[in-house]
């Protein structure tokens, strides 16, 4: 088991791989989009720590005050993603990354760490059963089974914003909020746009391109949120046409 990890910095960001789409051998515009997004976040205290190997093993978190999510609280870290995949599973990497985050929170006097979860594990969300082994508990709830999980170090707890619990918008057309924090977002937009154009389905993409917009979102959000007929559907990316069709049938 390799134990060498590296944190992304302004200096190494241009040439270090970003883990998520490491398996792709083709040029992927989503990777460049994420690099640009990260370049603005690193100076805000955003942490991207990864195994120093050609592998999908990483953790990504940020101070809650500057995290692009509609969650409010003081002095917390927000954990966007903790991902270990393929042959790297079962080697203790996830534990090492979570312990690094916990140690970082303690060193910096943080009140705790929080993350998006759900009553049942959902795709594109970090493994909440794993997080609960470290003491994460439900701090707040929203509709559609979503939960805010928190590990408090001082007894205080964060919460979803009231707007995030609304889960409704006026438009009844397919509406997708997104930012470029995940490199898969770029290709997801392409898949959905092509299908909708071919089949005459109106779709609106709303780019969440500032912290203020993220904090004011009308739904839970990790980097993506889908509405249809005015109702919130999911924070899951729609990686294929079948997933999109299931929503449009409602």
C-alpha positions as CSV (number, residue, x, y, z in Angstrom):
1,X,0.0,0.0,0.0
2,X,1.4,3.3,-1.0
3,X,1.1,6.0,1.7
4,X,2.3,9.0,-0.3
5,X,-0.4,11.6,-0.8
6,X,-0.2,15.0,-2.4
7,X,-2.4,18.1,-2.0
8,X,-3.1,20.3,-5.0
9,X,-1.7,23.8,-4.9
10,X,-1.6,26.7,-7.3
11,X,1.9,25.5,-8.4
12,X,1.1,21.8,-9.1
13,X,-2.6,22.2,-10.3
14,X,-1.7,22.5,-14.0
15,X,0.1,19.2,-14.2
16,X,-1.3,16.9,-11.5
17,X,-4.1,14.5,-12.5
18,X,-7.5,15.1,-10.9
19,X,-8.4,11.5,-10.2
20,X,-12.1,11.6,-11.2
21,X,-11.6,10.8,-14.9
22,X,-8.2,9.4,-14.8
23,X,-9.3,6.4,-16.7
24,X,-10.1,8.5,-19.8
25,X,-7.3,8.5,-22.4
26,X,-9.0,11.1,-24.5
27,X,-9.0,14.8,-24.0
28,X,-11.8,15.7,-21.6
29,X,-12.9,19.3,-21.4
30,X,-14.5,18.7,-18.0
31,X,-11.0,18.3,-16.6
32,X,-9.9,21.7,-17.8
33,X,-13.2,23.2,-16.5
34,X,-12.5,21.7,-13.0
35,X,-8.9,23.0,-13.0
36,X,-10.2,26.5,-13.7
37,X,-12.8,26.1,-10.9
38,X,-10.2,24.8,-8.5
39,X,-7.8,27.6,-9.3
40,X,-10.2,30.1,-7.7
41,X,-11.1,27.9,-4.8
42,X,-7.6,26.8,-3.5
43,X,-6.9,30.3,-2.3
44,X,-10.1,30.1,-0.2
45,X,-8.8,27.1,1.8
46,X,-10.2,24.4,-0.5
47,X,-8.4,21.1,-0.1
48,X,-7.9,18.5,-2.8
49,X,-5.8,15.6,-1.4
50,X,-5.1,12.5,-3.5
51,X,-2.9,9.4,-3.6
52,X,0.3,10.1,-5.5
53,X,-0.5,7.3,-8.0
54,X,-2.5,6.8,-11.2
55,X,-5.6,6.0,-9.2
56,X,-9.0,7.4,-8.2
57,X,-8.3,8.0,-4.5
58,X,-9.0,11.5,-3.1
59,X,-10.8,13.7,-0.7
60,X,-12.1,17.2,-1.4
61,X,-13.3,19.6,1.2
62,X,-13.5,23.4,2.0
63,X,-14.4,25.8,4.7
64,X,-18.2,25.9,4.9
65,X,-18.2,29.6,4.6
66,X,-16.7,29.4,1.1
67,X,-18.1,26.0,0.1
68,X,-20.5,26.3,-2.9
69,X,-23.4,24.7,-1.2
70,X,-26.6,26.1,0.4
71,X,-25.6,25.1,3.9
72,X,-25.1,27.6,6.8
73,X,-23.0,27.2,9.8
74,X,-19.9,28.7,11.5
75,X,-16.4,27.3,11.4
76,X,-17.1,24.0,9.8
77,X,-15.5,22.1,6.9
78,X,-17.8,20.9,4.1
79,X,-16.8,17.5,2.6
80,X,-17.6,17.5,-1.1
81,X,-16.3,14.1,-2.0
82,X,-14.3,11.2,-0.6
83,X,-13.8,8.6,-3.3
84,X,-11.8,5.4,-3.5
85,X,-12.5,3.1,-6.5
86,X,-11.3,0.0,-8.3
87,X,-8.4,-2.0,-7.0
88,X,-7.6,0.6,-4.4
89,X,-10.6,-0.3,-2.3
90,X,-10.0,-2.1,1.0
91,X,-6.5,-0.8,1.5
92,X,-7.2,1.8,4.1
93,X,-7.0,4.8,1.8
94,X,-10.5,6.1,2.7
95,X,-9.7,5.9,6.4
96,X,-6.4,7.7,5.9
97,X,-8.1,10.5,3.9
98,X,-10.9,11.0,6.4
99,X,-8.4,11.0,9.3
100,X,-6.4,13.6,7.5
101,X,-9.5,15.8,7.2
102,X,-10.3,15.3,10.9
103,X,-6.8,16.1,11.9
104,X,-6.9,19.2,9.7
105,X,-10.2,20.3,11.4
106,X,-8.7,19.8,14.8
107,X,-5.4,21.7,14.0
108,X,-7.4,24.6,12.6
109,X,-9.9,24.8,15.5
110,X,-12.9,23.9,13.4
111,X,-16.2,23.2,15.0
112,X,-16.7,20.1,12.8
113,X,-17.1,18.6,9.4
114,X,-20.4,18.2,7.4
115,X,-21.4,16.5,4.2
116,X,-24.5,15.8,2.1
117,X,-26.2,12.4,2.7
118,X,-29.5,10.7,2.4
119,X,-31.8,8.2,4.2
120,X,-30.6,5.7,1.5
121,X,-27.3,5.9,-0.2
122,X,-27.5,7.8,-3.5
123,X,-25.2,7.7,-6.4
124,X,-22.7,10.6,-6.7
125,X,-22.7,11.1,-2.9
126,X,-19.8,10.0,-0.6
127,X,-20.4,6.7,1.3
128,X,-22.4,7.8,4.3
129,X,-22.2,4.5,6.1
130,X,-18.4,4.9,6.1
131,X,-18.8,8.5,7.4
132,X,-21.0,7.4,10.2
133,X,-18.3,5.0,11.5
134,X,-16.4,8.2,12.3
135,X,-19.3,9.7,14.2
136,X,-21.2,11.6,11.6
137,X,-24.8,12.0,12.6
138,X,-27.9,13.6,11.0
139,X,-27.8,17.4,11.7
140,X,-30.7,18.5,9.4
141,X,-33.1,17.1,6.8
142,X,-34.6,18.2,3.5
143,X,-37.2,16.7,1.2
144,X,-36.6,13.7,-1.1
145,X,-34.8,11.9,1.7
146,X,-31.7,14.1,1.7
147,X,-29.9,14.7,5.0
148,X,-27.1,16.9,6.3
149,X,-24.6,14.8,8.1
150,X,-22.2,16.4,10.6
151,X,-19.4,15.4,12.9
152,X,-19.5,18.1,15.6
153,X,-16.3,18.8,17.6
154,X,-17.8,21.5,19.9
155,X,-21.6,20.7,20.1
156,X,-22.6,23.2,17.4
157,X,-24.4,22.0,14.2
158,X,-24.8,23.4,10.7
159,X,-28.1,23.4,8.7
160,X,-29.5,23.6,5.3
161,X,-30.6,27.1,4.4
162,X,-34.4,27.6,4.4
163,X,-34.2,28.2,0.6
164,X,-32.5,24.9,0.1
165,X,-35.5,23.2,1.8
166,X,-37.9,24.8,-0.6
167,X,-37.3,22.2,-3.4
168,X,-39.6,24.1,-5.8
169,X,-39.2,26.6,-8.6
170,X,-41.7,28.4,-10.8
171,X,-40.6,27.0,-14.1
172,X,-42.1,23.6,-15.1
173,X,-39.5,22.9,-17.8
174,X,-36.5,20.7,-17.2
175,X,-34.2,22.9,-15.3
176,X,-30.7,22.1,-14.2
177,X,-28.4,24.0,-11.8
178,X,-24.7,23.2,-12.0
179,X,-21.2,24.3,-11.3
180,X,-17.9,23.0,-12.7
181,X,-16.7,21.4,-9.5
182,X,-17.1,17.9,-10.9
183,X,-15.5,17.1,-14.3
184,X,-18.4,14.8,-15.2
185,X,-20.7,17.8,-15.3
186,X,-19.4,19.0,-18.6
187,X,-20.2,15.7,-20.5
188,X,-23.5,15.4,-18.6
189,X,-24.6,18.7,-20.0
190,X,-23.7,17.6,-23.5
191,X,-25.7,14.4,-23.2
192,X,-28.8,16.1,-21.9
193,X,-28.6,19.0,-24.4
194,X,-28.3,16.7,-27.4
195,X,-31.2,14.6,-26.3
196,X,-33.4,17.6,-25.6
197,X,-32.6,19.3,-28.9
198,X,-33.3,16.1,-30.9
199,X,-36.6,15.4,-29.1
200,X,-37.9,18.9,-28.7
201,X,-37.7,19.0,-25.0
202,X,-37.2,22.5,-23.5
203,X,-34.3,22.6,-21.0
204,X,-32.7,25.4,-19.1
205,X,-29.2,25.2,-17.7
206,X,-28.4,27.6,-14.9
207,X,-24.7,28.0,-14.2
208,X,-24.0,28.5,-10.5
209,X,-20.8,30.6,-11.0
210,X,-20.5,32.4,-7.7
211,X,-20.6,31.6,-4.0
212,X,-23.6,33.8,-3.5
213,X,-25.6,31.9,-6.2
214,X,-24.7,28.6,-4.5
215,X,-25.7,29.8,-1.1
216,X,-29.1,31.0,-2.4
217,X,-30.1,27.8,-4.3
218,X,-33.7,26.5,-3.9
219,X,-32.5,22.9,-3.2
220,X,-29.8,20.8,-1.8
221,X,-26.7,20.8,-4.0
222,X,-23.3,19.3,-4.3
223,X,-22.5,20.6,-7.8
224,X,-25.7,19.6,-9.7
225,X,-29.5,19.7,-9.2
226,X,-32.3,18.7,-11.5
227,X,-35.9,20.1,-11.4
228,X,-38.9,19.0,-13.6
229,X,-42.4,20.4,-13.5
230,X,-41.3,22.8,-10.8
231,X,-40.3,20.0,-8.4
232,X,-36.8,19.0,-7.3
233,X,-35.7,15.6,-8.6
234,X,-32.1,14.8,-7.7
235,X,-28.5,15.9,-7.1
236,X,-27.4,12.9,-9.1
237,X,-25.8,13.4,-12.5
238,X,-27.8,11.9,-15.4
239,X,-25.0,9.9,-17.1
240,X,-27.2,8.4,-19.8
241,X,-30.4,9.0,-21.7
242,X,-32.3,6.4,-19.7
243,X,-31.9,8.3,-16.5
244,X,-33.2,11.5,-18.2
245,X,-36.2,9.6,-19.7
246,X,-37.2,8.3,-16.3
247,X,-37.6,11.9,-15.1
248,X,-39.4,13.2,-18.2
249,X,-42.0,10.4,-17.9
250,X,-43.2,11.9,-14.6
